[in-house]
Amino acid sequence: MPVKVSVVVPVYNPGVYIEDCIASLLRQSLPPDAYEVIFVDDGSTDDTPARLDALAAAEPRVTVLHQENSGWSGKPRNVGIEAARGEYVMFVDNDDYLGDEALERMYDYGVANGADVVVGKMAGKGRGVPVELFRRNHPRATVSNAPLIDSLTPHKMFRRAFLDEIGLRFPEGRRRLEDHVFVTEAYLRAGNVSVLGDYVCYYHVRRDDSSNAGFQRFDAGGYFKNLREALDVVERYTEPGPLRDRLFRRWLRVEMVERMRARRLLALPADYRRELFEEMHQVVVERFGPGVAAGLQPTQQVVAALLAADRYDDVEAFAEWEAGIALTAVPERVTWEDGTLRVGFTAEYASAGEPLTFTAGAASTPLDGPPEDLAAAIAWVGADTVDRFGQATADLLMRERASAAQYFQPVEFTREEVPAGEDGRVRLVLRATAAVDPAALDRAGLWDAFVRVKLGGWTKECRLGPAPRTDRPTPLPALLGGHLVLPYWTSPHAHLALDVDRATQRLGLGRVSAADVTASGDALRVPLPLHAPPGGTEALLRLTSPHTSHDVPARLSPQGSGALLEAVLPLGDLRGATWRVALVGTGPRFLPLPFALRGVAGGAQVVRTTRPSALRRLVRRARRKLGTALGRTAARLRARTRRR
């Protein structure tokens, strides 16, 4: 079979952090002979070379190339390109990993759309990743119609023939932003770029020791010299005008202005702040015309103007003011409607724990130059925020806690100016209702609700909550499409989260009374404290005796404030034994119900079961913890054996 995808992984001293990468590459849903993995070892001095050589000896799809240390990732990636046999080349860093279907989905999407570049949805585990770019799929994206320029890491799929046709390779040597130079030229010269936003393809991981290359303090002079090379690429392939200004704006915003804002600036050593500021100032005055900063958000415009004017002290003062501003999101109602969780909330900005207020009816004016002082800067930002309140937006994202995979949920919202005192000031409040469809969440796990608001010069996120103690809405768990979904409030912070296919005790099934269960002939009826969609949903019961078990189809339908489970019992198979009853979840998982069935002549008898004693429950819990600890120890020993 022709090789569809070549995965190139530059490697340098990753230690144990490469294990997740390796495992994800071997789990890919593409057939093993449809893709290859090329590890390019850039002179590692740890045990990684031996680990990879042993892997290649056991896996025909794996190749390992060794070279002397080149100083950065550019040369290893280029070596991998030259060795690649695939139609597409995918770049993966040695401390990141892929979703199990990433290669198959990205390849199929690229072929279907004739793409030279395929950008797969990313999730950041302790690292920032683009959000707006992956709001939806973009089969034919350009730098003009999609925020492609927000994603300049190399973790994408490139058509090999395209790279050869235009002679595109990474800059080599010990340097920064080699990926910006490469990816920017690819975007600007590609016949088509396709963005896959409905499946998390790439997991961008921050190491526990924060030793990723991207987290190391860099030489400011060298960094901004390399940044100018990316700007050169934009100038080479665009004409002066709005498009070039918009592309340049990405580097001004991300690499300069955002580094000079709020806590991000204040967390840096004082001497390093000034060093960065001076290098940024030189780039701004050398390369950016007035149209670049004009498209920034209000707070960003202030920082950019102060950068251009070489006013570091005012940048620091503005950062101290911004550092006190935070987003708050308060839930108002959480209810099931037609199988969808309706989540109502309000969101606004606050400072020092109090709602941020603005002068009502303030009109904004263009920022023609740097503000006179901090008070003038704050007044200008406030006036512009009020004037553009009609452009403010609110979103709800559900983010899976372990993987950081996240998805936008449909939201409707209104904007309200709420009077705040008698001095003509107002609060700017967004009132929203989101519709969360648990079926769209692509994995079992704990999903946290995050609110994302764009208002004035800020785009901020926060957890949804805390919920008011006195009026905290707590909807029932639900069985939807075979998935058990439990909405709950975290402890102690009372943030909204969903438990998908993991909860057992918290579902409340133990509160079902055997007296309410009826077994008449072969008909079993069980009232359950669950939500069911209006049309009902299929379910499955597991009946277990000491010697065998039976799976019995069932149906869950709405009844009052809960649901009614109905099933037709196989009476002939139940006679002469007592059967424990459990609801079968996904996984499969079994959720015991607090009653049993005893097969009798002509029917079944409902039997109350006793809960294990506290001592027995304690012993079981200790055994589970011991088993988990032993399992982890065994896994670590296996990993050490492989590395040897």
C-alpha positions in Angstrom: 0.0 0.0 0.0 1.4 3.5 -0.8 2.3 5.4 2.3 -0.3 8.1 2.9 1.3 10.0 5.8 4.9 10.3 7.0 5.1 11.5 10.6 8.3 13.3 11.4 9.3 13.7 15.1 12.4 15.7 16.0 13.9 14.2 19.2 16.2 15.6 21.8 16.4 14.3 25.4 12.7 13.9 26.0 13.1 11.1 28.6 9.8 9.6 29.7 7.9 12.4 28.0 8.2 10.6 24.7 6.2 7.6 25.8 2.8 9.2 25.3 4.0 10.4 21.8 5.1 6.9 20.9 1.9 5.3 22.2 -0.4 7.7 20.3 1.5 7.1 17.0 1.2 3.3 17.3 -2.5 3.6 18.1 -3.5 5.5 14.9 -6.6 4.2 13.1 -4.8 4.3 9.8 -3.6 0.8 8.8 0.0 0.3 9.9 1.2 0.0 6.3 -0.5 3.3 5.3 1.7 5.5 7.4 5.3 5.7 8.7 6.9 7.3 11.7 10.3 8.9 11.3 12.1 9.8 14.5 15.1 12.1 13.9 17.3 12.0 17.0 19.2 15.3 17.2 22.1 14.0 19.3 20.2 13.0 22.4 22.4 12.2 25.4 19.8 10.4 27.5 18.4 6.8 27.0 16.2 7.9 24.1 18.4 6.7 21.2 18.4 3.1 22.5 14.7 3.3 23.2 13.9 4.3 19.7 16.3 1.8 18.1 14.5 -1.0 20.0 11.1 0.4 18.9 12.2 0.5 15.2 13.5 -3.1 15.4 10.0 -4.2 16.6 7.9 -1.9 14.4 8.2 -2.0 10.6 6.5 1.4 10.3 9.1 3.1 12.5 12.4 4.5 11.3 15.0 6.2 13.4 17.7 8.5 12.0 20.6 9.7 14.2 22.6 12.9 13.7 24.9 15.2 15.6 23.1 17.9 17.6 22.1 20.8 15.4 20.8 23.1 18.1 17.1 23.3 17.2 14.3 21.5 15.5 14.7 22.9 12.0 17.3 20.6 10.7 15.8 17.4 12.1 12.5 18.2 10.5 14.2 18.8 7.1 16.0 15.5 7.4 12.7 13.9 8.1 11.1 15.5 5.0 13.9 14.2 2.8 13.4 10.6 4.2 9.6 10.8 4.0 7.8 8.5 1.5 4.3 9.7 2.3 1.9 11.8 0.3 1.6 14.1 3.3 4.1 14.9 6.0 2.9 15.5 9.6 5.2 17.2 12.2 4.8 16.1 15.8 7.0 17.2 18.8 8.5 14.5 21.0 6.6 15.7 24.1 3.2 16.0 22.4 0.8 13.4 21.2 -2.0 12.8 18.6 -5.7 11.8 18.9 -6.1 8.2 17.9 -7.9 9.1 14.6 -5.8 12.2 13.8 -3.8 10.9 10.8 -6.8 9.2 9.2 -9.2 12.1 9.6 -6.6 14.8 8.5 -5.5 12.8 5.5 -9.0 12.1 4.3 -10.0 15.7 4.8 -7.0 16.9 3.0 -7.5 14.6 0.0 -11.2 15.4 -0.2 -10.5 19.2 -0.3 -7.3 19.1 -2.4 -5.4 20.7 0.5 -1.7 21.5 0.4 -1.9 22.1 4.2 -4.2 20.5 6.7 -4.6 22.1 10.2 -6.1 19.8 12.8 -7.8 21.0 16.0 -5.5 21.4 18.9 -5.9 21.0 22.6 -3.5 22.7 25.0 -2.5 20.8 28.2 -0.9 23.7 30.1 -0.2 25.4 26.8 -2.0 28.1 24.8 -3.6 27.0 21.5 -5.8 28.8 19.0 -9.5 28.8 19.9 -11.4 30.8 17.3 -9.7 29.0 14.4 -11.3 25.7 15.5 -14.8 27.0 16.1 -15.9 25.1 13.0 -14.5 23.3 10.0 -12.9 25.4 7.2 -12.6 23.2 4.1 -11.1 26.1 2.1 -9.4 28.5 4.4 -7.1 31.4 3.6 -5.3 34.1 5.6 -8.1 36.4 4.4 -11.2 34.4 5.4 -10.0 32.5 8.5 -7.7 33.3 11.4 -5.0 30.9 10.1 -2.3 33.3 11.1 -3.1 32.5 14.8 -1.7 29.0 14.3 2.0 29.1 13.4 3.3 26.0 15.1 4.4 23.3 12.7 2.1 20.6 14.0 0.2 20.3 10.8 0.0 18.0 7.7 1.7 19.3 4.5 1.5 17.7 1.1 5.1 16.5 0.3 4.9 17.4 -3.4 3.8 21.0 -2.5 6.9 21.4 -0.2 9.1 20.2 -3.0 7.4 22.3 -5.7 8.1 25.6 -3.9 11.3 24.4 -2.2 10.1 25.0 1.3 12.2 23.9 4.2 12.7 25.0 7.8 15.5 27.5 8.7 18.2 25.5 10.4 20.6 26.2 13.4 20.1 27.3 16.9 17.4 30.0 16.5 13.8 30.8 17.3 10.6 31.1 15.2 11.7 28.7 12.5 8.2 27.4 12.4 6.8 30.9 11.8 8.9 31.4 8.7 8.0 27.9 7.4 4.2 27.9 8.2 3.6 31.5 7.0 5.1 30.8 3.6 3.1 27.6 3.3 -0.1 29.5 4.1 0.7 32.3 1.6 1.7 29.9 -1.3 -0.7 27.0 -0.8 -3.4 26.3 -3.3 -5.7 25.4 -0.4 -5.6 25.1 3.4 -8.2 23.0 5.2 -8.9 23.3 8.9 -10.5 20.3 10.7 -12.2 21.7 13.8 -14.5 18.9 14.9 -12.0 16.4 16.2 -9.0 17.0 18.5 -6.0 15.9 16.4 -3.1 17.3 18.3 -2.4 17.6 22.1 0.1 20.3 22.9 1.6 19.4 26.2 3.5 21.4 28.8 5.9 19.1 30.7 5.6 18.9 34.4 9.1 20.5 34.7 8.2 23.2 32.1 11.4 22.2 30.2 9.7 22.4 26.8 11.8 24.5 24.5 9.0 27.1 24.1 9.0 27.8 27.9 12.7 28.7 28.2 13.8 32.3 28.6 15.1 33.5 25.2 17.7 36.0 24.1 15.6 39.0 23.2 17.9 40.3 20.4 18.1 36.9 18.6 14.3 36.3 19.0 13.2 39.6 17.4 15.9 39.2 14.7 14.2 35.9 13.8 10.8 37.5 14.1 11.8 40.0 11.4 12.5 37.1 9.1 8.8 36.0 9.4 7.8 39.6 8.6 10.0 39.4 5.5 8.0 36.4 4.3 4.8 38.4 4.6 6.3 41.3 2.6 7.6 39.0 -0.1 4.2 37.4 -0.8 1.7 40.3 -0.1 1.2 43.8 -1.4 1.1 46.8 1.0 -2.4 47.3 2.3 -5.0 45.9 4.7 -4.1 42.3 4.3 -0.4 42.8 5.0 -1.4 45.0 8.0 -3.7 42.3 9.3 -1.0 39.7 9.1 1.6 41.9 10.7 -0.9 42.6 13.5 -0.5 39.0 14.6 3.1 39.4 15.5 2.5 42.8 17.1 -0.4 41.4 19.2 1.0 38.0 20.2 4.7 38.4 20.3 4.9 42.0 21.6 1.7 43.6 23.1 0.5 40.5 24.9 3.9 40.0 26.5 3.7 43.6 27.9 0.3 43.2 29.5 -1.0 42.5 33.0 0.4 39.6 35.0 2.3 38.2 32.0 4.6 41.3 32.1 4.7 41.6 35.9 5.8 38.0 36.4 9.0 38.7 34.5 12.2 39.9 36.1 12.5 43.7 36.0 15.7 43.8 33.9 14.3 41.2 31.4 11.1 43.3 31.0 13.1 46.3 29.9 15.2 44.2 27.6 12.2 42.8 25.8 10.6 46.3 25.7 13.6 47.8 24.0 13.7 45.1 21.3 10.0 45.4 20.7 10.2 49.1 20.4 12.8 48.8 17.6 10.6 46.4 15.6 7.5 48.5 16.0 9.1 51.7 14.7 11.0 49.9 12.0 8.4 47.7 10.5 4.8 48.6 11.4 2.8 51.4 9.8 -0.2 53.0 11.6 -2.7 50.5 10.0 -1.2 47.6 12.0 -2.0 48.8 15.5 -5.3 50.5 14.4 -7.0 47.1 14.1 -6.1 46.0 17.7 -8.5 45.9 20.6 -8.6 49.0 22.7 -6.3 47.8 25.5 -3.9 46.4 23.0 -3.9 49.7 21.1 -2.9 51.5 24.3 0.1 49.2 24.9 1.1 49.4 21.2 1.0 53.2 21.3 3.2 53.3 24.4 5.6 50.8 22.8 6.0 53.0 19.8 6.5 56.1 22.0 9.2 54.3 24.1 7.3 54.8 27.4 8.1 51.7 29.4 7.1 53.1 32.8 3.6 53.8 31.5 3.4 50.3 30.0 4.2 48.9 33.4 1.6 51.1 35.2 -1.1 50.1 32.7 -0.2 46.4 33.2 -0.7 46.8 37.0 -4.1 48.3 36.4 -5.1 45.5 33.9 -3.8 42.8 36.3 -6.8 43.5 38.6 -9.5 42.9 36.0 -11.1 39.4 35.9 -14.1 37.8 34.3 -17.0 36.5 36.5 -19.7 34.2 35.3 -22.7 33.3 37.5 -25.1 30.5 36.7 -28.8 31.3 36.9 -30.5 28.1 35.8 -29.4 24.6 34.8 -32.2 22.4 33.5 -32.8 19.5 31.1 -35.0 20.3 28.1 -35.6 17.8 25.4 -32.4 15.9 26.1 -30.3 19.1 26.1 -28.9 20.8 29.2 -29.9 24.4 29.1 -27.4 26.6 31.0 -28.3 30.2 31.8 -25.7 32.5 33.1 -24.6 36.2 33.4 -21.1 37.4 32.7 -19.3 40.7 33.3 -15.8 42.0 34.2 -14.8 42.8 37.8 -11.9 44.6 39.5 -10.9 43.9 43.1 -13.9 41.7 43.5 -16.4 44.4 42.4 -18.2 44.8 39.1 -16.3 47.0 36.7 -18.3 50.1 35.9 -18.2 52.5 33.0 -19.5 56.0 32.2 -22.8 55.6 30.4 -23.1 57.0 26.9 -19.4 57.6 26.5 -18.4 58.0 22.9 -15.0 56.7 21.7 -12.5 58.6 19.5 -9.6 57.2 17.5 -6.4 56.8 19.5 -4.2 59.1 17.5 -1.2 58.8 19.8 -0.2 57.5 23.2 -2.5 58.6 26.1 -1.1 61.4 28.3 -1.1 59.3 31.4 -2.6 56.2 33.1 -5.9 58.0 33.9 -6.2 59.1 30.3 -5.5 55.6 29.1 -8.2 54.1 31.4 -10.7 56.7 30.4 -10.1 56.1 26.7 -10.4 52.3 27.1 -13.7 52.7 29.1 -15.3 55.0 26.5 -14.3 52.7 23.7 -15.7 49.7 25.6 -19.1 51.3 26.1 -19.2 52.5 22.5 -18.5 49.0 21.2 -20.6 47.1 23.7 -22.8 46.1 20.8 -19.9 43.9 19.5 -19.4 42.0 22.8 -19.9 38.3 22.7 -20.3 35.4 25.1 -19.6 31.7 24.6 -19.7 28.5 26.6 -17.1 25.9 26.1 -17.1 22.4 27.6 -13.5 21.3 28.3 -12.6 17.7 29.2 -10.4 17.8 32.3 -7.8 15.1 31.5 -7.2 15.9 27.8 -8.1 19.6 27.6 -10.3 18.8 24.5 -12.9 21.5 24.3 -15.9 22.4 22.2 -18.1 25.5 21.7 -21.7 25.1 22.6 -24.6 27.0 20.9 -25.3 30.2 22.9 -27.9 32.9 22.7 -27.2 36.1 24.6 -28.3 39.7 25.2 -26.3 42.7 26.3 -27.6 44.9 29.2 -26.3 48.2 30.6 -27.2 47.9 34.3 -27.2 51.2 36.3 -24.5 51.3 38.9 -25.1 54.1 41.4 -26.3 57.7 40.8 -23.2 59.1 39.0 -24.2 57.9 35.5 -22.1 54.8 35.6 -23.2 51.4 34.3 -22.2 47.7 34.4 -21.9 45.9 31.1 -23.6 42.6 31.5 -24.0 39.7 29.1 -27.0 37.4 29.8 -26.8 34.1 28.0 -28.3 30.7 27.6 -26.3 27.8 26.2 -27.6 24.5 24.9 -25.2 21.7 25.9 -25.7 18.4 24.0 -23.9 15.7 25.9 -24.0 13.5 22.8 -21.6 15.9 21.1 -18.9 15.5 23.8 -16.6 12.9 22.2 -15.4 10.9 25.2 -16.1 9.8 28.8 -14.7 12.0 31.4 -15.2 15.1 33.5 -16.2 18.1 31.5 -15.8 21.6 33.0 -17.9 24.5 31.8 -15.9 27.6 30.8 -17.4 31.0 29.8 -15.5 33.0 27.2 -16.3 36.7 26.8 -15.0 39.3 24.3 -15.7 42.8 25.6 -13.8 45.9 24.9 -10.1 45.1 24.8 -10.3 41.9 26.7 -10.9 38.3 25.7 -11.1 36.3 28.9 -12.2 32.9 30.1 -13.4 31.7 33.5 -15.1 28.7 35.1 -18.9 28.9 35.3 -19.6 29.5 38.9 -19.7 29.6 41.8 -23.4 28.9 42.0 -25.3 30.7 44.8 -25.6 28.5 47.9 -29.2 29.4 48.5 -30.5 28.7 45.0 -28.2 26.2 43.4 -29.9 24.4 40.5 -29.0 20.7 40.4 -30.7 18.8 37.6 -31.1 15.0 37.6 -28.5 12.8 36.0 -29.6 11.7 32.5 -29.4 8.6 30.3 -29.0 9.9 26.7 -28.0 7.7 23.8 -26.6 5.1 26.1 -24.5 7.6 27.9 -24.9 8.5 31.6 -24.5 12.2 32.2 -24.3 13.7 35.7 -24.4 17.6 36.0 -22.8 18.6 39.3 -21.1 21.4 41.2 -17.5 21.0 42.1 -16.3 21.1 45.6 -15.4 23.5 47.2 -15.7 26.1 44.4 -19.2 25.2 43.1 -18.2 25.3 39.4 -20.5 23.6 36.9 -19.2 20.3 35.5 -20.5 17.2 33.7 -19.6 13.7 34.5 -20.0 11.6 31.4 -20.0 7.8 31.8 -17.9 7.8 35.0 -20.3 8.4 37.9 -21.6 5.5 40.0 -22.6 6.4 43.6 -23.5 10.0 42.8 -26.2 9.0 40.3 -28.5 8.3 43.2 -29.7 5.0 42.0 -29.2 3.6 45.5 -32.2 5.6 46.6 -34.5 3.6 44.5 -37.0 1.7 46.8 -37.7 -1.9 46.1 -41.3 -1.2 47.2 -41.7 1.0 44.1 -40.5 -1.6 41.7 -43.2 -3.8 40.1 -42.9 -7.1 38.4 -46.2 -8.3 36.9 -45.9 -11.4 34.8 -42.9 -10.7 32.5 -43.2 -6.9 32.8 -40.7 -5.1 34.9 -41.3 -1.4 35.8 -38.6 0.6 37.7 -39.0 4.3 38.6 -35.5 6.0 38.4 -34.2 9.4 39.5 -32.9 10.1 35.9 -33.8 12.4 33.1 -34.9 10.8 29.8 -35.5 12.7 26.5 -39.2 13.2 25.5 -39.3 10.3 23.1 -37.5 8.0 25.5 -34.2 6.1 25.0 -33.0 2.6 24.8 -31.3 1.0 27.8 -30.0 -2.4 28.8 -30.3 -4.4 32.1 -27.8 -7.0 33.2 -29.3 -9.8 35.3 -26.7 -11.8 37.2 -26.9 -15.0 39.2 -24.0 -16.8 40.9 -23.6 -18.9 37.7 -24.6 -16.9 34.7 -26.0 -13.6 33.4 -28.5 -12.2 30.9 -28.7 -8.9 29.1 -32.3 -7.7 28.8 -33.3 -4.8 26.5 -35.2 -2.0 28.2 -36.6 1.4 27.6 -36.4 4.5 29.7 -39.2 7.1 29.3 -40.0 10.3 31.1 -42.3 10.0 34.1 -43.1 12.9 36.4 -39.8 14.5 37.6 -37.8 11.4 36.8 -38.0 8.4 34.4 -39.6 4.9 34.2 -37.5 1.9 33.1 -39.5 -0.8 31.5 -38.4 -4.3 30.4 -39.8 -7.7 29.4 -38.2 -10.3 31.5 -37.1 -13.7 30.1 -39.0 -15.7 32.7 -38.0 -19.1 31.5 -34.3 -18.2 32.1 -34.9 -16.8 35.6 -36.6 -19.7 37.3 -35.1 -21.1 40.4 -32.4 -18.4 41.1 -32.0 -14.9 42.5 -30.7 -12.3 40.1 -29.0 -9.1 40.9 -30.0 -6.2 38.6 -27.8 -3.5 37.1 -28.2 -0.8 34.5 -25.5 -1.3 31.8 -23.6 1.9 30.9 -21.0 2.4 28.3 -17.5 1.0 28.6 -19.2 -1.4 29.6 -20.0 -0.2 33.1 -22.6 -1.7 35.4 -24.7 0.4 37.7 -26.2 -1.8 40.4 -29.8 -1.2 41.4 -30.8 -1.8 45.0 -33.1 -4.8 44.4 -32.9 -8.3 43.0 -35.4 -10.6 41.1 -36.2 -14.1 42.2 -37.7 -16.4 39.5 -40.9 -17.9 40.7 -43.7 -19.8 38.9 -45.4 -17.5 36.4 -43.3 -14.4 37.1 -40.6 -12.8 39.1 -40.5 -11.6 42.7 -38.8 -8.3 43.7 -36.4 -8.8 46.5 -34.8 -6.1 48.5 -31.0 -6.2 48.7 -28.9 -5.1 51.6 -26.1 -2.7 51.3 -22.6 -3.9 52.3 -21.6 -3.0 55.8 -19.3 0.1 56.3 -16.4 -2.3 57.2 -16.9 -4.3 53.9 -17.1 -1.1 51.9 -13.9 0.1 53.6 -12.1 -3.1 52.7 -13.2 -2.9 49.1 -12.0 0.6 48.8 -8.6 -0.3 50.3 -8.3 -3.2 47.8 -9.1 -0.9 44.9 -6.5 1.6 46.0 -3.9 -1.1 46.5 -4.6 -2.5 43.1 -4.3 0.9 41.5 -0.9 1.5 43.2 0.4 -1.9 42.2 -0.7 -1.2 38.6 1.1 2.1 38.4 4.3 0.5 39.9 4.1 -2.2 37.3 3.7 0.3 34.5 6.7 2.3 35.7 8.8 -0.9 35.8 7.8 -1.9 32.3 8.7 1.6 31.0 12.2 1.3 32.7 12.7 -2.1 31.2 11.9 -0.8 27.7 14.3 2.1 28.1 17.1 -0.3 29.0 
